[in-house]
Amino acid sequence: MFSRKGPSAVLSLCIFALLFIVDTQAHIRRPSCTKTGGLSKVVGYYEGWSSQRPCRQDKLQNIPIGVYTHINLAYATIDPQTFEVLPPTRGDADLYPMVGQSRWDPDLSTFISIGGWTFNEPSGPTATTFSDLVASEENQRAFFRSLTSFMSTYGFDGVDLDWSYPGARNRGGRPEDYENFPRFIHRLKETLRGTTGRQGLSITLPASYRYLQHYDLKTLANDVDWFNVKSFDLHGTWDKGDQWTEACMGAHTNLTEIQDALDHLWRNNVSPYKVVLGLALYGRGFTASSPSCMEPGCPFESGSLYGNCSLEIGVLHNTEIDNLLIEKNIEPKFYEDAAVKVAAWDDQWIAYDDMETLGIKVDLAKGQCLGGVMVSAKWLASGSSAAYVSTNQVNNYGPA
């Protein structure tokens, strides 16, 4: 989706896109495995506030036994002054003992996920906290003491870091994050190894090259157990006014763009067994500028209508989409190359994954020998699509 502002703008964006394609596709040997094999990890994110939704509330006891190998509780925060790890609310703190002790599923491993998108909001008090943390050994010592105590107190088996994003000036990052982050991760892993069985460490990665280029993947891979690739949220209302994109409708789980991100990992010699592919059980949508232009790449004015269950503009859980398809008698359109479905009516346009397109993405994960899949944080409220991860198509574990 290129600019409509004139030839020079179009050319600059075309050059950027071309360079990305060359960088990710030249001299690549993609991993190859049989698609009939299993996956060693199925990671699910649980948001503490999801139990407070007005509909289809996610309760811990609703997590299906035997489906997920790991649960990441999202999200803990970091005090920007003391660098202590803290629960975001009292309600989250009350959940931690139940999650950490895995009372309902003794075979489940539980991680505390720290950060998240809003943690690095440019106007927020923690915008630079991750960058400040990795730049100072003194700050790191305080963080390590707090984290290991936190994990021991609540019974977590590991930690997942969701920094959005190192090196990104528009998200509180600095250029020196590229070198500081791997050094921090190495020290963190050494610290975790000194604890009793609480040494799991994962990092959440973006699928967008704009942000992914700021990660020293080769060095990070030496110490992390795996990378959770956020192969969703590739497009949304934030595209409007962004220097790299335009206000054009695009599928947030476009398979072509996901493959580009994986190719960047392969070029950096990241082991596929250390890669966990994200699956989204929700759609992102737009209000089109004109009902006469309802295809990918058409301009949008804003996000799609407010979701009564998602409680967001521009986001609908798959259950909400399922209901809309019936209510409005919509036949979704399948885009094969992107491996997405699109539901469109009036001036509303929603791109999402269903059982069919999730299957294509899981086949990609299996076919390129990935270590597993990760289900995004709106997972339990997603109806028939959530049931997909309960089938042997995903939960047929192979060797770790």
Secondary structure by P-SEA (a helix, b strand, c coil): ccccccaaaaaaaaaaaaaaaaaaccccccbbbbccbbbccbbbbbbccccccccccccccccccccccbbbccbbbbcccccbbbbccaaaaaaaaaaaaccccccbbbbbbccccccccccccccaaaaaaaacaaaaaaaaaaaaaaaaaacccbbbbbcccccccccccccccaaaaaaaaaaaaaaaaaccccbbbbbbbbcccccccccaaaaaaacccccccccccccccccccccccccbbbbcccaaaaaaaaaaaaaaccccccbbbbbbcbbbbbbccccccccccccccccccccccccccccccaaaaaaaaaaacccccccccccbbbbbcccbbbbbccaaaaaaaaaaaaaacccbbbbccccccccccccccccccccccccc
